[in-house]
Amino acid sequence: MNPAPMGPARGPATATPGNAALYRGGATRTAALQAAPPEPQDVLARALTRSLGQPLASGNSVLPLFEAAAADAAVLAALEEARDHVNLAGRLTGAAPEALERLVSRLAARARAGVRVNLLLDGWDERAPWPAALEPLRRPGITLCGNEDGPARRFGIALAGGDRQALLVVDGRLAFVDHLVTPAAVPAGPWQVAALRVEGPLVAQIQSVFVERWRRVAERPMQPGRHFPPLTPVGTQRVGLAACDTGRGPAPLRQALHSALGVARQRIVLATRHGEPGRELLAALAAAAERGVAVRLLLAAGRRPSGLPASVAVHERPAGLGAAPSNLCVVDGVWCALGGTRLDGRGWLHEAATA
């Protein structure tokens, strides 16, 4: 209990703005009412602020998009509204041909309209011939750089699992995380993709991730533009971005997840994209269950992980639905993490972003 403020030596009981009544009448003064415990969202916000090393960004609108056609439509609509620049990083190989054609056509059209376009493509070697599907992007106003080896070769690290998360920033005001275009192989069921449409102050942080990624791996300067315009609140969501550079320090996503699990009070739901969580994450889940938190796991496949209390409910994703497009964690119904990084302990060095 926090110490109560000191008052006059004698007098009747009075109420303070801090919801503690002070009883006066002698040398001792005690608080009759203890302040109510903080709300779960406030506990999680403080834990995540510590793990990320910066305050959460307030005033955002974050819209999850799980259906492939809806995600593609949202991306194309955002590109149509671009007036200054488009910054795109991710992988286009393996996309559904018709969806890729629509995306490339829209990017080329915006470049013809004077919008500056910066493309940083994973899985494409600039020394190789241009793929026919990308030929319309060979024009003024578009700077396209490949990221075949990316930072992995520079650091001498073999990456385990997945690509860097896709990023798309339009005019420095609207961003998409983890989706550019529908892949050729779309999982069955309602969870086909895992995209986040973001507006608000957090977009500046996402833009910074793109700019830093470009600075590290691209061999040509970016097209100029107003990459960091003033941003005003557009929603009510507090969001943190966990982004790490491959081979540089601890993984913020790992720290953020462990912080959230460590302060969970009621329930945890965790769905994995590949395999099962690593040992450290399983230990954090077991500790939460032993505190009385209801824990539910949805795994891609495989047996029940060892070391979990019997109270932990483990479900296997049906084989007919294929692999989930991303990892998903919900804590106490007020905090959600969505990201493509593996959770089995082998993928923490990979660049990741999660909101």
Contacts in CASP RR format, 6 or more apart in sequence:
PFRMAT RR
TARGET T0000
AUTHOR 0000-0000-0000
METHOD contacts of the structure
MODEL  1
MNPAPMGPARGPATATPGNAALYRGGATRTAALQAAPPEPQDVLARALTR
SLGQPLASGNSVLPLFEAAAADAAVLAALEEARDHVNLAGRLTGAAPEAL
ERLVSRLAARARAGVRVNLLLDGWDERAPWPAALEPLRRPGITLCGNEDG
PARRFGIALAGGDRQALLVVDGRLAFVDHLVTPAAVPAGPWQVAALRVEG
PLVAQIQSVFVERWRRVAERPMQPGRHFPPLTPVGTQRVGLAACDTGRGP
APLRQALHSALGVARQRIVLATRHGEPGRELLAALAAAAERGVAVRLLLA
AGRRPSGLPASVAVHERPAGLGAAPSNLCVVDGVWCALGGTRLDGRGWLH
EAATA
1 31 0 8 1.000
1 34 0 8 1.000
2 31 0 8 1.000
2 35 0 8 1.000
3 31 0 8 1.000
4 16 0 8 1.000
4 20 0 8 1.000
4 22 0 8 1.000
4 29 0 8 1.000
4 30 0 8 1.000
4 31 0 8 1.000
5 16 0 8 1.000
5 22 0 8 1.000
6 29 0 8 1.000
7 22 0 8 1.000
7 24 0 8 1.000
7 29 0 8 1.000
8 24 0 8 1.000
9 24 0 8 1.000
9 25 0 8 1.000
9 26 0 8 1.000
10 24 0 8 1.000
10 25 0 8 1.000
10 26 0 8 1.000
11 24 0 8 1.000
11 25 0 8 1.000
12 24 0 8 1.000
13 21 0 8 1.000
13 22 0 8 1.000
13 23 0 8 1.000
13 24 0 8 1.000
13 32 0 8 1.000
14 21 0 8 1.000
14 22 0 8 1.000
14 24 0 8 1.000
15 21 0 8 1.000
16 22 0 8 1.000
18 35 0 8 1.000
19 33 0 8 1.000
19 35 0 8 1.000
19 36 0 8 1.000
20 31 0 8 1.000
20 32 0 8 1.000
20 33 0 8 1.000
20 34 0 8 1.000
20 35 0 8 1.000
21 31 0 8 1.000
21 32 0 8 1.000
21 33 0 8 1.000
22 29 0 8 1.000
22 30 0 8 1.000
22 31 0 8 1.000
22 32 0 8 1.000
23 29 0 8 1.000
23 30 0 8 1.000
23 32 0 8 1.000
40 265 0 8 1.000
40 266 0 8 1.000
40 332 0 8 1.000
40 333 0 8 1.000
40 334 0 8 1.000
40 335 0 8 1.000
41 238 0 8 1.000
41 332 0 8 1.000
41 334 0 8 1.000
41 335 0 8 1.000
43 263 0 8 1.000
43 265 0 8 1.000
44 260 0 8 1.000
44 263 0 8 1.000
44 331 0 8 1.000
44 332 0 8 1.000
44 334 0 8 1.000
44 335 0 8 1.000
45 56 0 8 1.000
45 238 0 8 1.000
47 259 0 8 1.000
47 260 0 8 1.000
47 262 0 8 1.000
47 263 0 8 1.000
48 56 0 8 1.000
48 240 0 8 1.000
48 256 0 8 1.000
48 259 0 8 1.000
48 260 0 8 1.000
48 335 0 8 1.000
49 55 0 8 1.000
49 56 0 8 1.000
50 259 0 8 1.000
51 252 0 8 1.000
51 255 0 8 1.000
51 256 0 8 1.000
51 258 0 8 1.000
51 259 0 8 1.000
52 240 0 8 1.000
52 241 0 8 1.000
52 242 0 8 1.000
52 252 0 8 1.000
52 255 0 8 1.000
52 256 0 8 1.000
56 238 0 8 1.000
56 239 0 8 1.000
56 240 0 8 1.000
57 200 0 8 1.000
57 201 0 8 1.000
57 202 0 8 1.000
57 205 0 8 1.000
57 238 0 8 1.000
57 239 0 8 1.000
57 240 0 8 1.000
57 241 0 8 1.000
58 201 0 8 1.000
58 233 0 8 1.000
58 237 0 8 1.000
58 238 0 8 1.000
59 200 0 8 1.000
59 201 0 8 1.000
59 233 0 8 1.000
59 234 0 8 1.000
59 235 0 8 1.000
59 236 0 8 1.000
59 237 0 8 1.000
59 238 0 8 1.000
60 198 0 8 1.000
60 199 0 8 1.000
60 200 0 8 1.000
60 201 0 8 1.000
60 202 0 8 1.000
60 233 0 8 1.000
60 234 0 8 1.000
60 235 0 8 1.000
60 237 0 8 1.000
60 238 0 8 1.000
60 239 0 8 1.000
61 198 0 8 1.000
61 199 0 8 1.000
61 200 0 8 1.000
61 234 0 8 1.000
61 235 0 8 1.000
61 237 0 8 1.000
62 196 0 8 1.000
62 197 0 8 1.000
62 198 0 8 1.000
62 202 0 8 1.000
62 237 0 8 1.000
62 239 0 8 1.000
62 355 0 8 1.000
63 196 0 8 1.000
63 197 0 8 1.000
63 198 0 8 1.000
64 194 0 8 1.000
64 195 0 8 1.000
64 196 0 8 1.000
64 197 0 8 1.000
64 338 0 8 1.000
65 71 0 8 1.000
65 74 0 8 1.000
65 179 0 8 1.000
65 193 0 8 1.000
65 195 0 8 1.000
65 196 0 8 1.000
65 197 0 8 1.000
66 190 0 8 1.000
66 191 0 8 1.000
66 192 0 8 1.000
66 193 0 8 1.000
66 194 0 8 1.000
66 195 0 8 1.000
67 190 0 8 1.000
67 192 0 8 1.000
67 193 0 8 1.000
68 182 0 8 1.000
68 186 0 8 1.000
68 192 0 8 1.000
68 193 0 8 1.000
69 182 0 8 1.000
71 176 0 8 1.000
71 179 0 8 1.000
71 182 0 8 1.000
71 193 0 8 1.000
71 195 0 8 1.000
72 99 0 8 1.000
72 102 0 8 1.000
72 103 0 8 1.000
72 181 0 8 1.000
72 182 0 8 1.000
74 176 0 8 1.000
74 195 0 8 1.000
74 197 0 8 1.000
75 103 0 8 1.000
75 168 0 8 1.000
75 176 0 8 1.000
75 179 0 8 1.000
75 180 0 8 1.000
75 181 0 8 1.000
76 102 0 8 1.000
76 103 0 8 1.000
76 106 0 8 1.000
78 168 0 8 1.000
78 170 0 8 1.000
78 174 0 8 1.000
78 176 0 8 1.000
78 197 0 8 1.000
79 86 0 8 1.000
79 103 0 8 1.000
79 106 0 8 1.000
79 107 0 8 1.000
79 110 0 8 1.000
79 170 0 8 1.000
80 106 0 8 1.000
80 110 0 8 1.000
81 170 0 8 1.000
81 171 0 8 1.000
81 174 0 8 1.000
82 110 0 8 1.000
82 115 0 8 1.000
82 170 0 8 1.000
82 171 0 8 1.000
83 115 0 8 1.000
83 171 0 8 1.000
84 115 0 8 1.000
84 116 0 8 1.000
84 171 0 8 1.000
84 172 0 8 1.000
84 225 0 8 1.000
84 226 0 8 1.000
85 115 0 8 1.000
85 116 0 8 1.000
85 117 0 8 1.000
85 118 0 8 1.000
85 170 0 8 1.000
85 171 0 8 1.000
85 172 0 8 1.000
85 223 0 8 1.000
85 225 0 8 1.000
85 226 0 8 1.000
85 227 0 8 1.000
86 107 0 8 1.000
86 110 0 8 1.000
86 115 0 8 1.000
86 116 0 8 1.000
86 117 0 8 1.000
86 118 0 8 1.000
86 168 0 8 1.000
86 169 0 8 1.000
86 170 0 8 1.000
86 171 0 8 1.000
87 118 0 8 1.000
87 167 0 8 1.000
87 168 0 8 1.000
87 169 0 8 1.000
87 172 0 8 1.000
87 207 0 8 1.000
87 210 0 8 1.000
87 211 0 8 1.000
87 214 0 8 1.000
87 222 0 8 1.000
87 227 0 8 1.000
88 107 0 8 1.000
88 117 0 8 1.000
88 118 0 8 1.000
88 119 0 8 1.000
88 120 0 8 1.000
88 166 0 8 1.000
88 167 0 8 1.000
88 168 0 8 1.000
88 169 0 8 1.000
88 180 0 8 1.000
89 119 0 8 1.000
89 120 0 8 1.000
89 121 0 8 1.000
89 122 0 8 1.000
89 147 0 8 1.000
89 164 0 8 1.000
89 166 0 8 1.000
89 167 0 8 1.000
89 168 0 8 1.000
89 210 0 8 1.000
89 213 0 8 1.000
89 214 0 8 1.000
90 120 0 8 1.000
90 121 0 8 1.000
90 122 0 8 1.000
90 147 0 8 1.000
90 163 0 8 1.000
90 164 0 8 1.000
90 165 0 8 1.000
90 166 0 8 1.000
90 167 0 8 1.000
90 180 0 8 1.000
91 121 0 8 1.000
91 122 0 8 1.000
91 123 0 8 1.000
91 163 0 8 1.000
91 166 0 8 1.000
91 180 0 8 1.000
92 100 0 8 1.000
92 103 0 8 1.000
92 121 0 8 1.000
92 124 0 8 1.000
92 133 0 8 1.000
92 134 0 8 1.000
92 180 0 8 1.000
92 181 0 8 1.000
93 123 0 8 1.000
93 124 0 8 1.000
93 131 0 8 1.000
94 183 0 8 1.000
94 184 0 8 1.000
95 103 0 8 1.000
95 180 0 8 1.000
95 181 0 8 1.000
95 182 0 8 1.000
95 183 0 8 1.000
95 184 0 8 1.000
96 181 0 8 1.000
96 182 0 8 1.000
96 183 0 8 1.000
96 184 0 8 1.000
96 186 0 8 1.000
97 133 0 8 1.000
97 184 0 8 1.000
99 181 0 8 1.000
99 182 0 8 1.000
100 133 0 8 1.000
100 181 0 8 1.000
101 133 0 8 1.000
103 180 0 8 1.000
103 181 0 8 1.000
104 133 0 8 1.000
104 134 0 8 1.000
104 136 0 8 1.000
104 137 0 8 1.000
105 136 0 8 1.000
107 117 0 8 1.000
107 119 0 8 1.000
107 136 0 8 1.000
107 137 0 8 1.000
107 142 0 8 1.000
108 136 0 8 1.000
108 137 0 8 1.000
108 139 0 8 1.000
108 142 0 8 1.000
110 117 0 8 1.000
111 117 0 8 1.000
111 137 0 8 1.000
111 139 0 8 1.000
111 140 0 8 1.000
111 141 0 8 1.000
111 142 0 8 1.000
112 139 0 8 1.000
114 141 0 8 1.000
116 141 0 8 1.000
116 223 0 8 1.000
116 224 0 8 1.000
116 225 0 8 1.000
117 137 0 8 1.000
117 141 0 8 1.000
117 142 0 8 1.000
117 143 0 8 1.000
117 223 0 8 1.000
118 142 0 8 1.000
118 143 0 8 1.000
118 214 0 8 1.000
118 222 0 8 1.000
118 223 0 8 1.000
119 137 0 8 1.000
119 142 0 8 1.000
119 143 0 8 1.000
119 144 0 8 1.000
119 145 0 8 1.000
120 145 0 8 1.000
120 146 0 8 1.000
120 147 0 8 1.000
120 210 0 8 1.000
120 213 0 8 1.000
120 214 0 8 1.000
120 217 0 8 1.000
120 218 0 8 1.000
121 144 0 8 1.000
121 145 0 8 1.000
121 146 0 8 1.000
121 147 0 8 1.000
122 146 0 8 1.000
122 147 0 8 1.000
122 148 0 8 1.000
122 150 0 8 1.000
122 163 0 8 1.000
122 164 0 8 1.000
123 146 0 8 1.000
123 147 0 8 1.000
123 148 0 8 1.000
123 163 0 8 1.000
124 131 0 8 1.000
124 146 0 8 1.000
124 147 0 8 1.000
124 148 0 8 1.000
125 146 0 8 1.000
125 148 0 8 1.000
126 145 0 8 1.000
126 146 0 8 1.000
126 148 0 8 1.000
126 219 0 8 1.000
130 138 0 8 1.000
134 144 0 8 1.000
137 144 0 8 1.000
138 144 0 8 1.000
141 223 0 8 1.000
142 223 0 8 1.000
143 220 0 8 1.000
143 221 0 8 1.000
143 222 0 8 1.000
143 223 0 8 1.000
145 214 0 8 1.000
145 217 0 8 1.000
145 218 0 8 1.000
145 219 0 8 1.000
145 220 0 8 1.000
146 217 0 8 1.000
146 218 0 8 1.000
147 217 0 8 1.000
147 218 0 8 1.000
150 216 0 8 1.000
150 217 0 8 1.000
151 216 0 8 1.000
151 217 0 8 1.000
151 245 0 8 1.000
151 246 0 8 1.000
151 247 0 8 1.000
151 351 0 8 1.000
152 158 0 8 1.000
152 159 0 8 1.000
152 246 0 8 1.000
154 216 0 8 1.000
155 246 0 8 1.000
155 247 0 8 1.000
157 246 0 8 1.000
157 247 0 8 1.000
157 349 0 8 1.000
159 246 0 8 1.000
159 347 0 8 1.000
159 349 0 8 1.000
159 350 0 8 1.000
160 342 0 8 1.000
160 346 0 8 1.000
160 347 0 8 1.000
160 349 0 8 1.000
160 350 0 8 1.000
161 274 0 8 1.000
161 342 0 8 1.000
161 346 0 8 1.000
161 347 0 8 1.000
161 350 0 8 1.000
162 340 0 8 1.000
162 342 0 8 1.000
162 350 0 8 1.000
164 213 0 8 1.000
164 350 0 8 1.000
164 351 0 8 1.000
164 352 0 8 1.000
165 177 0 8 1.000
165 178 0 8 1.000
165 339 0 8 1.000
165 340 0 8 1.000
165 341 0 8 1.000
165 351 0 8 1.000
165 352 0 8 1.000
165 353 0 8 1.000
166 176 0 8 1.000
166 177 0 8 1.000
166 178 0 8 1.000
166 179 0 8 1.000
166 180 0 8 1.000
167 175 0 8 1.000
167 176 0 8 1.000
167 177 0 8 1.000
167 206 0 8 1.000
167 209 0 8 1.000
167 210 0 8 1.000
167 213 0 8 1.000
167 353 0 8 1.000
168 175 0 8 1.000
168 176 0 8 1.000
168 179 0 8 1.000
168 180 0 8 1.000
169 175 0 8 1.000
169 203 0 8 1.000
169 206 0 8 1.000
169 207 0 8 1.000
169 210 0 8 1.000
169 227 0 8 1.000
171 226 0 8 1.000
171 229 0 8 1.000
172 203 0 8 1.000
172 204 0 8 1.000
172 207 0 8 1.000
172 226 0 8 1.000
172 227 0 8 1.000
172 228 0 8 1.000
172 229 0 8 1.000
172 231 0 8 1.000
173 199 0 8 1.000
173 200 0 8 1.000
173 203 0 8 1.000
173 229 0 8 1.000
173 231 0 8 1.000
174 197 0 8 1.000
174 198 0 8 1.000
174 199 0 8 1.000
174 203 0 8 1.000
175 197 0 8 1.000
175 198 0 8 1.000
175 199 0 8 1.000
175 202 0 8 1.000
175 203 0 8 1.000
175 206 0 8 1.000
175 207 0 8 1.000
176 195 0 8 1.000
176 196 0 8 1.000
176 197 0 8 1.000
176 198 0 8 1.000
177 195 0 8 1.000
177 196 0 8 1.000
177 198 0 8 1.000
177 206 0 8 1.000
177 338 0 8 1.000
177 353 0 8 1.000
177 354 0 8 1.000
177 355 0 8 1.000
178 193 0 8 1.000
178 194 0 8 1.000
178 195 0 8 1.000
178 196 0 8 1.000
178 325 0 8 1.000
178 326 0 8 1.000
178 338 0 8 1.000
178 339 0 8 1.000
178 340 0 8 1.000
178 353 0 8 1.000
179 193 0 8 1.000
179 194 0 8 1.000
179 195 0 8 1.000
182 192 0 8 1.000
182 193 0 8 1.000
183 193 0 8 1.000
186 192 0 8 1.000
186 193 0 8 1.000
187 321 0 8 1.000
187 322 0 8 1.000
187 323 0 8 1.000
187 324 0 8 1.000
187 325 0 8 1.000
188 320 0 8 1.000
188 321 0 8 1.000
188 322 0 8 1.000
189 321 0 8 1.000
191 321 0 8 1.000
191 324 0 8 1.000
191 325 0 8 1.000
192 325 0 8 1.000
193 325 0 8 1.000
194 324 0 8 1.000
194 325 0 8 1.000
194 326 0 8 1.000
194 328 0 8 1.000
194 338 0 8 1.000
194 339 0 8 1.000
194 340 0 8 1.000
196 338 0 8 1.000
196 355 0 8 1.000
198 206 0 8 1.000
198 239 0 8 1.000
198 355 0 8 1.000
199 234 0 8 1.000
199 235 0 8 1.000
200 231 0 8 1.000
200 232 0 8 1.000
200 233 0 8 1.000
200 234 0 8 1.000
200 235 0 8 1.000
201 231 0 8 1.000
201 233 0 8 1.000
202 239 0 8 1.000
202 240 0 8 1.000
202 241 0 8 1.000
202 355 0 8 1.000
203 231 0 8 1.000
204 228 0 8 1.000
204 231 0 8 1.000
205 240 0 8 1.000
205 241 0 8 1.000
205 243 0 8 1.000
206 241 0 8 1.000
206 353 0 8 1.000
207 227 0 8 1.000
207 228 0 8 1.000
209 241 0 8 1.000
209 243 0 8 1.000
209 353 0 8 1.000
211 222 0 8 1.000
211 227 0 8 1.000
212 245 0 8 1.000
213 351 0 8 1.000
214 222 0 8 1.000
216 245 0 8 1.000
239 355 0 8 1.000
240 256 0 8 1.000
240 355 0 8 1.000
241 353 0 8 1.000
241 354 0 8 1.000
241 355 0 8 1.000
242 251 0 8 1.000
242 252 0 8 1.000
242 253 0 8 1.000
242 255 0 8 1.000
242 256 0 8 1.000
242 337 0 8 1.000
242 352 0 8 1.000
242 353 0 8 1.000
242 354 0 8 1.000
243 252 0 8 1.000
243 351 0 8 1.000
243 352 0 8 1.000
243 353 0 8 1.000
244 250 0 8 1.000
244 251 0 8 1.000
244 252 0 8 1.000
244 253 0 8 1.000
244 348 0 8 1.000
244 349 0 8 1.000
244 351 0 8 1.000
244 352 0 8 1.000
245 351 0 8 1.000
246 349 0 8 1.000
246 350 0 8 1.000
246 351 0 8 1.000
247 349 0 8 1.000
250 348 0 8 1.000
251 341 0 8 1.000
251 348 0 8 1.000
251 349 0 8 1.000
251 352 0 8 1.000
253 337 0 8 1.000
253 339 0 8 1.000
253 341 0 8 1.000
253 348 0 8 1.000
253 352 0 8 1.000
253 354 0 8 1.000
254 280 0 8 1.000
254 348 0 8 1.000
256 337 0 8 1.000
256 354 0 8 1.000
257 281 0 8 1.000
257 284 0 8 1.000
257 329 0 8 1.000
257 337 0 8 1.000
257 343 0 8 1.000
258 280 0 8 1.000
258 281 0 8 1.000
258 284 0 8 1.000
260 329 0 8 1.000
260 331 0 8 1.000
260 335 0 8 1.000
260 337 0 8 1.000
261 268 0 8 1.000
261 281 0 8 1.000
261 284 0 8 1.000
261 285 0 8 1.000
261 287 0 8 1.000
261 288 0 8 1.000
261 331 0 8 1.000
262 284 0 8 1.000
262 287 0 8 1.000
262 288 0 8 1.000
264 288 0 8 1.000
264 291 0 8 1.000
264 293 0 8 1.000
264 331 0 8 1.000
264 332 0 8 1.000
265 293 0 8 1.000
265 332 0 8 1.000
266 293 0 8 1.000
266 294 0 8 1.000
266 332 0 8 1.000
266 333 0 8 1.000
267 293 0 8 1.000
267 294 0 8 1.000
267 295 0 8 1.000
267 296 0 8 1.000
267 330 0 8 1.000
267 331 0 8 1.000
267 332 0 8 1.000
267 333 0 8 1.000
268 285 0 8 1.000
268 288 0 8 1.000
268 293 0 8 1.000
268 294 0 8 1.000
268 295 0 8 1.000
268 296 0 8 1.000
268 329 0 8 1.000
268 330 0 8 1.000
268 331 0 8 1.000
268 332 0 8 1.000
269 296 0 8 1.000
269 298 0 8 1.000
269 328 0 8 1.000
269 329 0 8 1.000
269 330 0 8 1.000
270 277 0 8 1.000
270 285 0 8 1.000
270 295 0 8 1.000
270 296 0 8 1.000
270 297 0 8 1.000
270 298 0 8 1.000
270 327 0 8 1.000
270 328 0 8 1.000
270 329 0 8 1.000
270 330 0 8 1.000
270 343 0 8 1.000
271 297 0 8 1.000
271 298 0 8 1.000
271 317 0 8 1.000
271 324 0 8 1.000
271 327 0 8 1.000
271 328 0 8 1.000
271 329 0 8 1.000
272 297 0 8 1.000
272 298 0 8 1.000
272 299 0 8 1.000
272 300 0 8 1.000
272 324 0 8 1.000
272 327 0 8 1.000
272 343 0 8 1.000
272 344 0 8 1.000
273 300 0 8 1.000
273 323 0 8 1.000
273 324 0 8 1.000
273 325 0 8 1.000
273 326 0 8 1.000
273 327 0 8 1.000
273 340 0 8 1.000
273 342 0 8 1.000
273 343 0 8 1.000
274 300 0 8 1.000
274 323 0 8 1.000
274 342 0 8 1.000
274 343 0 8 1.000
274 344 0 8 1.000
275 299 0 8 1.000
275 300 0 8 1.000
275 301 0 8 1.000
275 302 0 8 1.000
275 344 0 8 1.000
276 282 0 8 1.000
276 297 0 8 1.000
276 299 0 8 1.000
276 302 0 8 1.000
276 305 0 8 1.000
276 344 0 8 1.000
277 285 0 8 1.000
277 297 0 8 1.000
277 305 0 8 1.000
277 343 0 8 1.000
277 344 0 8 1.000
277 345 0 8 1.000
278 343 0 8 1.000
278 344 0 8 1.000
278 345 0 8 1.000
279 345 0 8 1.000
280 345 0 8 1.000
281 343 0 8 1.000
281 345 0 8 1.000
282 305 0 8 1.000
282 307 0 8 1.000
282 308 0 8 1.000
285 295 0 8 1.000
285 297 0 8 1.000
285 308 0 8 1.000
285 312 0 8 1.000
286 307 0 8 1.000
286 308 0 8 1.000
286 309 0 8 1.000
286 312 0 8 1.000
288 295 0 8 1.000
289 295 0 8 1.000
289 308 0 8 1.000
289 309 0 8 1.000
289 311 0 8 1.000
289 312 0 8 1.000
290 309 0 8 1.000
292 311 0 8 1.000
294 311 0 8 1.000
294 313 0 8 1.000
295 308 0 8 1.000
295 311 0 8 1.000
295 312 0 8 1.000
295 313 0 8 1.000
296 312 0 8 1.000
296 313 0 8 1.000
296 314 0 8 1.000
296 315 0 8 1.000
297 305 0 8 1.000
297 312 0 8 1.000
297 313 0 8 1.000
297 314 0 8 1.000
297 315 0 8 1.000
298 315 0 8 1.000
298 316 0 8 1.000
298 317 0 8 1.000
298 324 0 8 1.000
299 305 0 8 1.000
299 314 0 8 1.000
299 315 0 8 1.000
299 316 0 8 1.000
299 317 0 8 1.000
300 316 0 8 1.000
300 317 0 8 1.000
300 322 0 8 1.000
300 323 0 8 1.000
300 324 0 8 1.000
301 316 0 8 1.000
301 317 0 8 1.000
301 319 0 8 1.000
302 316 0 8 1.000
304 314 0 8 1.000
305 314 0 8 1.000
308 314 0 8 1.000
317 323 0 8 1.000
317 324 0 8 1.000
326 338 0 8 1.000
326 339 0 8 1.000
326 340 0 8 1.000
327 337 0 8 1.000
327 338 0 8 1.000
327 339 0 8 1.000
327 340 0 8 1.000
327 341 0 8 1.000
327 342 0 8 1.000
327 343 0 8 1.000
328 336 0 8 1.000
328 337 0 8 1.000
328 338 0 8 1.000
328 339 0 8 1.000
329 336 0 8 1.000
329 337 0 8 1.000
330 336 0 8 1.000
337 354 0 8 1.000
337 355 0 8 1.000
338 354 0 8 1.000
338 355 0 8 1.000
339 352 0 8 1.000
339 353 0 8 1.000
339 354 0 8 1.000
340 352 0 8 1.000
340 354 0 8 1.000
341 347 0 8 1.000
341 348 0 8 1.000
341 350 0 8 1.000
341 352 0 8 1.000
341 354 0 8 1.000
342 350 0 8 1.000
END
